[in-house]
Amino acid sequence: MVLTLSRPKERTRPARRVVTPTGRERFFREEDTIVSKTDVRGRITYANEVFIAVSDYSEAELIGAPHSIVRHPAMPRCIFQLMWEEIAAGREVFAFVVNLAKNGDHYWVFAHVCPTFDEGGRIIGYHSSRRVPSRPALREVEPLYRELLAVEQAAPDRKAGLAAGRARLDAVLEPYGGSANAFAFALLGF
């Protein structure tokens, strides 16, 4: 009898770190802009110094990581679904997003995300600039996001939850022509 020992498969990517939210909010200066770039799959290819400082991750930890490395569990998945639909279709999107720093603190941003195109007009990545959000706008956004998250979590499974959250989000956006951008600008008083 011959025994063949095989080596365990090597991981193609590091295990996802579980970060527990602390409930503490961190802030960045109004004159600062958090900037990142990703490839078409959402893997970070560039992170500016403000992103590194606010997220508390090193540049080495961010580059190559999925942008979801800073995703806060209180962020409704339907918001990201809408954002991905818009940018994958070649359109820019504006949204309020709560992110999670490496130590578990959270920080709110007003994000502008847009596709990056090559000379032939093909999408080759995405660019995001994030600013300090308006506090009055956040007073409107936070309860909406709690509602959307509750709708998602009340469903029997993740797929149904995403569909239910998206249906609720679409109903909220309907008076704004279905536009997340128009909704965001209305909250900002534009």
N, C-alpha and C positions, 0 to 999 in steps of 0.2 A: 504494500500500500504506500502510495506516495502522497504526501501532504504538500500542498502548495500554499505558501503564505503570501498574501498580497498586502501591499501597503495601503493604509487608509487613503481615501481620496483627499486630495488637498482642497482646502476651501478656495473658491474663486474670489470670495470677498469676505471681509471680516464680519464676525457676528454683529448683529445690530445691538447697540448698547441700549439698555433700558434706562431712561432718565425719568426720575420721579419729580413731578412738579412740586415746587416749594410753596407756591402761592405768593411769592414775592415778585413784584414787578420791577424791572430795570428799565432805565431810560437812556436815551442818547440825545445829543444836542440837536436843536431845531435846524441848525446850519449844516449838520452832517447828513450824508446820504449813504445808506448801505447799498453796495453794488455787488452783484454776482452775475456770473455767466455760466450757462450749462450747455451740455451737448443736447442732442434731440431726445435723449432718454432721461434727461433731468439730472445728469451727473455733473457736479460742479467742476468747472474748468478755470474759474477765476473768482477770487474773493478779495474785496478791498480791505484795507486796514480797519475801517469802521465795522464791517461785518465780522471780522476776526475778533475785534475787541468786544462787541456787543454779544456775540454768540458764545464767547469764551472758548471757542475751539481754536486750535492752531491752524495755520494755513495748510500744513501737511495733513491734518485730520479732515479738513474740508475738501481739498482738491481730490477729485475722484469719487467722493461720497455722493449719494443721492441727496438732492436738495431737501428731501424729507427728513434729513438728519436734524433739522430744527423744527420739525412739525410738532405742534402742541396737541395733546390728545383732546383738548376742548374745541379744536377747530373742526367744524363740520366737513365731512368728506365731499358733500355736494358742492361746496364752494370751490374746492380743487378740481372737481370734475368740470365745472363750468369754465374755470380758468384754462384748463388743458384744452377743452373744446375750442375756445376762442383763439389761443395762441397757435394750436395745431392747424387752424384754418387760416393762419396768417394775419390775425387781428391782434391788436393790443388790448390789454385788459387792466382795469384799475380795481383794486380790492383792499379791504381792511383785513389784515391777517395777524393772528397772535402766534408768535413763535416761542420756542423753548430753547433756552441757553443750555450749555453743557452741564451746568450745576443745578439745573431744574428751575431757575428763575424764568419768568416769561417777559416778553416785550412785544408791544403792539407796533405795527407798521402800516403805513398807507403805501401799498405796492403798485408800481407800474411795471407790467411784464409785457415784453414784446418779442416777437421772433427776430432772429438774425438770418439774413438771406445771403446766399452766394451770388455770384455774377449771373447765374442762370435763373435766379428767382426761387431757388429751392431753399427750404428752411434747413439751416445747418446748426441751429442752437437757439438759445433764448437768453435774453438780457433782462435783468430786474434791477430797478432802482427803487429803494424804499426810504420813505421820509417819515418824520414824526407825524402821527395822525392827529387830527383835531379831537380834543377831548369831548366836545359836544357831540360829534359824530359817533364816537365810541359809545356814548351813553345810549345811542339808538342801535348800534351794531351788536353790542354785547348781549342784550336780551334776545335779539333775533338769532344769534348764533347758538345761544343756550336752547332756544326752541328748536332750531334745526337739528342740533345734536340729539335732543330728546326724541324727536321724530325718528331719526336714524336708528337710535338705540332701542326704540320700542318695537321695531320690526322683528320678525322671526329669524332673519339672517342678514348678513352684511349686504347682499345684493338687493334684497327688498328694502333694507334701510336706506341705501343710497338712492333708490328710486323714489321712496317716500320723501326723503329729505329734498331731493331735486324737485319733486312736484310742489312741495311747500315753497321752496325758493322761487320757482317759476311763478307761483301765485303772487308772491311779494313783488317780483319784478314786473309783473304784468302792467301795472299803472305807469311804468317807465318804459313802455314799449318792449319789455322783455330784456332790457339792457342793464347789465350789471354796472356798466360805466355810467349810464344816466342816473342810476340809483346812487352810486357813490358820489357823483357830482352834486346831486340834490342834497345829500347829507352835508356836503361841504358848502352849500349855499350858492352854487354856481348855476 
